[in-house]
Amino acid sequence: MDRTRERRFPVVMRALTRTDADTVSPARRAEVWLWTIVSVGTVVLIAVGWPVTASGYGTHPLAAMVGTLVHCSAVALSVRWPWAGLGASIAGAMILIPITAQAAPEWPWPWPVTVLLAHCLTVFVLALRHSWFWAASLWSAGAMLTVLAPAVVDHPADDAVLANGAVLLSVSGAFALVGLLVRLWIAGVGRVEEAQRLSASEVARRRELEERNRIARELHDVVAHSMSVITVQATTAGYRRPGLDDGVQQEFEEIAASSRRALGEMRGLLGILRGHDTAPTAPLPSLPDVAGLVDSTRASGVEIAYSGTDAGVPDAIGLTAFRVVQEALSNALRHAPGSSVVVTISDDEHDLIVRIANSAPERAGEPAPGARLGLAGIRERVGAVRGTVTAGVTPDGGFELTAVVPLVEDEDALPT
């Protein structure tokens, strides 16, 4: 455990100390800056406003502390909860205005400098983070308190009161306007970033479609053309070669049927690769189709013993089992000519078990070439449905492949 922490520590430190500002979006940087300004501003206003209110205006220290804390906390509350910031700002002002009324005439009233700054900063945060309604409400509340304060509380200097109120309304209005402009700028930057992301996504999608179309063209030119030739030759063999016996004619018909089936699947694959909305919607092969696959493979002359199951399985698992048997039979035909094959599909309470085993080839010879991707493809298919694959040479010189696919959802088998 200690070694793991030691290995992780440099990674964590690099993540915490990285200075690559280009990796942070402008909106995220604005969020960080806002919290920084709000935190520093709140602490400074409390540190300055409390002693100024207590000593300069001759108020009780406890009352000055409570009023300053409530009023300045409105700045931080406004970042998340506009109603809380609006209420705290009004409540703090209603505490501070009466207790500072008895100060000397030269001291600003009803809005001391620190109270005025906290009020303006709260208006700015409301305009920046929330709807204009909240900033307008706090500005209107400040105007109302400015008008009502001289009527409710006696103060010797009425002219200074009007001047102080005019300063509050003009400065807080300017802060509200700046907040709205900054908010619009951030929204514009966010829209530009979103447009850039969409553009990059479209470019990547276009490149992917171009690559898929290229692969589809290659498949069509190479595989589909060859399969079409095989289909035509097998279908017309009886007309081009009169006098064929019934066994040979039947074999040609089986070849034609297999090639037509392969062409049908190839057309579906090409439609998917090209992204056509009109891609074939024929049902994909599943577990009940394995018997037909075995029968069509027997027509090639290989001896196959098949034992299946009637268990109902999900479509994905049924398709996986069909493809496993298909690939295993193809490998046996290519790499073990003349061998016999045993295909067994069984199920228990939890798993579907697909086992294909072929005996040692009866005749020596160079096996048909392959791409050496068959087993890898089987493992990928079975792994996609949380199954496992084992394959290897048997003691008698044959080859056995076993795929086990879970039928019951097992949380422990899911990747973490």
C-alpha positions, 0 to 999 in steps of 0.5 A: 500500500505504501509503495502504491501511494509513493507511485501515485504521489508524483502524479497527484503533485503534477496534476495539482501544480500544472500550469497549462492554462490552455487546458482549462476552458475560459468559463472554468477560469471565470468560475475560479476567478469569481470565487477568488474575488468573492472570497478575498473581498468578503474577508477584506470587507469583514476585516475592515468593516467591523473595526471601522463600524465599531470605532468610527461610528461609535457602535457596540462591537458585538452589534458591529460584528453581527451586522458586518458579518450578515451584510458581508456574507451576502456576497458569498451567498449570492454565488449559489443562492440569490435569494439568500444573498438578497435577504442577507444584504437587506438584513445586514443593511437594516442592522447597520443603518440604525446603529451607525446613525449617531456618528459624527456628521462627517461620517458617511450615512446611511451607507458607510464606505465598507457597507456600500462596497459590500452592497455593490459587490453583492449586486455585481455577483447577482448580475454575473451569476443569476437573472437580472431580476435579482440584481435589480431587486437588490438595487431597488432595495438599496434605493428604498432603504436610502429613501426610508432611512432619513424618515425613520432614523434621525440624522443631523446632516440631510444633505450628506444623506442624499449625496451618500444615497446618490453615490450608492445608487450610481455605483451599484448600478454601474456594478450591475451593468458590468456584471451583466456585460461580463455574464454575456461575454462568458455566455458568448465564449461558451457558445463559441467553445460549444461550436468548436467542439461540434465542429471538431466532432463533425470533422471526426465523424466525417473522417470516420465515415470516409474510412468506413466507406473506403473499407466498404469499397474494398470489401465490395470490390474484393470479397463481394465480387468473388462471392458473386462469381462463385454464386453464378458459377455454382448456380449455372453449373448444371447448365454449363456441364450437362450430364452431372449426376445428382450428387454433384448437382446437389453439392453445387446447389449447396455451394450456391446457397451458402454463397448467396447467404454470405452475400446477404450478410455482406450486403448488410455489413456494407450497408452498416459500414456506409451508414445507410439508413436503408441498411438491411433489417433482416434478422441476424443468425442466432442459436437456432440457426446453428443446425442449418449452419452445420447441415450446410457445412456437411455438404462440403464432405466433412463429418460433423456430429452436432448436439444443440440446446433449445434454451432461450438466450438473448440475441447478442449471446445467440449471435455470438454462439453462431459466429463462434461455431461458424469460425471454428468450422471454417478453421477446421475445414482450412487447417485440418482437412479430412478430420471429423468435427464434434459441435456441442452446445449446452447450457446450465443454470448460469452459462452457455457452453459452446464446444467445437473439437476436431480430430487430427487431420487424416491426410498430411498437406499444406493447410489453406492460408488464413489471416490468423485473426479467427481466434482473436475475433472469437475472443473479442466477440465472446469477451464483449458478452463477458465470456471466456474462450479456451483453445488448444491442441488435444492429446490425439493431435486434434484441436478443441475450442470452448467458449463459455458465455454467462447467462446470468448477470454477475456483478463480479464479472463486470469490468471495474 
